């Protein structure tokens, strides 16, 4: 059985497994997921049962059985591409009230923020959470930095353009 696996970027994100068996139609699929976050892998199967989406990291066993009762088994280990990563999906902005006021706010939305890191913003400020408060109009973005010297810094993956704080 040929399988295609889209690995998730981080443990918090989800991937996809697509199976392409050869055999006499109809082909049925039996999925046995285990492992994953919290000990179980929740996933969504398509109508044919040959493709799973929302796949979390873990081990998946798939058995394909065709109309002649021929079987094909495969075991797939889904691992995150970056085990220690912060993914920024988008920024949420609260505009400043006037051009010169410093009451705007920028918050990064994404995954991997729980990796025990701090956040460095393009204006030079460091925060404990992925939120920058009391900012003036401007353009802001952040990267994750490690808390201590023992851990390597997480990889920051930007899926979003920097945030622009304007006047509300």
Secondary structure, 3 states (H helix, E strand, C coil): CEEEEECCCCCCCCEEEEEECCCCCCCEEEEEEECCHHHCCCCEECCCCCEEEEECCEEEEEEEECCCCCEEEEEEEECCCCCCEEEEEEEEEECECCCCCCCEEEEEEEECCCCCEEEEECCCCEECCCEEEEECCEEECEEEEECCCCCCCCEEEECCCCEEECEC
